[in-house]
Amino acid sequence: MNDVPDERERVRGRIADAVIAFVREHPGQFHMSGLLAFVASRMGRFVAPDSPSRILRALAADGVVAYRVVSRRHSLYTAIVLPQQRSLAL
């Protein structure tokens, strides 16, 4: 089915938009469960538990967002606002 890859890309884009919004709206420390809840509420449906963290890592690798791991054990991270993020509208 040709529309399956297109649908996956569309959903990935919506999750990425929600992850970027979370990082902008929640600078400082956060738990991965908070990111997952935020993304699920933005999507209005179930989101696979690993999707937001996987997309967060991809966005960080692309230089779109930045974060650092505070505690892997506690799934605690710190979102870092990048200079170009400050000027972008939500």
C-alpha positions in Angstrom: 0.0 0.0 0.0 1.6 3.3 -1.1 -0.1 5.5 1.5 1.5 3.7 4.5 4.9 5.4 4.2 3.2 8.8 3.6 1.0 8.3 6.7 4.0 7.3 8.8 5.9 10.5 7.7 2.8 12.6 8.4 2.5 11.2 11.9 6.3 11.6 12.5 6.0 15.2 11.5 3.1 15.8 13.9 5.1 14.2 16.7 8.2 16.2 15.9 6.1 19.4 16.0 4.8 18.4 19.4 8.3 17.6 20.7 9.6 21.0 19.5 6.7 22.7 21.2 7.3 20.8 24.4 11.0 21.8 24.5 10.1 25.5 23.8 7.3 25.6 26.4 9.2 23.6 29.1 12.8 24.8 29.2 14.7 23.2 32.1 14.2 19.8 33.6 11.6 17.3 32.5 10.8 13.6 32.7 10.4 11.6 29.6 6.9 10.7 30.9 6.0 14.4 30.8 7.1 14.6 27.1 5.1 11.5 26.3 2.0 12.9 28.0 2.4 16.3 26.2 2.8 14.7 22.8 -0.1 12.3 23.3 -2.4 15.2 24.4 -1.3 17.2 21.3 -1.9 14.2 19.0 -5.2 13.5 20.6 -4.6 9.8 20.5 -2.2 7.0 21.7 1.4 7.5 20.8 3.9 4.6 21.0 5.9 5.2 24.2 9.3 5.3 22.4 8.3 7.6 19.6 8.7 11.0 21.4 12.1 10.0 22.8 13.3 8.6 19.4 12.1 11.8 17.6 13.7 14.0 20.4 17.0 12.3 19.7 16.7 12.7 15.9 15.8 16.4 16.3 18.8 16.9 18.6 21.1 15.2 16.1 19.7 17.6 13.4 20.4 20.6 15.7 16.7 21.5 16.0 16.5 21.1 19.8 19.1 20.4 22.5 18.9 18.5 25.7 21.1 16.8 28.2 20.6 13.7 30.3 20.5 14.4 34.0 19.6 10.9 35.1 18.9 8.0 32.7 17.7 6.0 35.7 15.0 8.5 36.5 14.4 9.5 32.9 15.3 13.1 33.8 16.5 15.5 31.2 17.1 19.2 30.8 15.8 21.0 27.7 18.2 23.6 26.4 16.8 26.6 24.5 18.9 27.2 21.4 19.4 30.8 20.2 17.4 30.3 17.0 14.5 28.9 19.1 14.0 32.1 21.0 13.0 34.0 17.8 10.6 31.4 16.4 6.9 31.7 17.0 4.9 28.7 18.3 
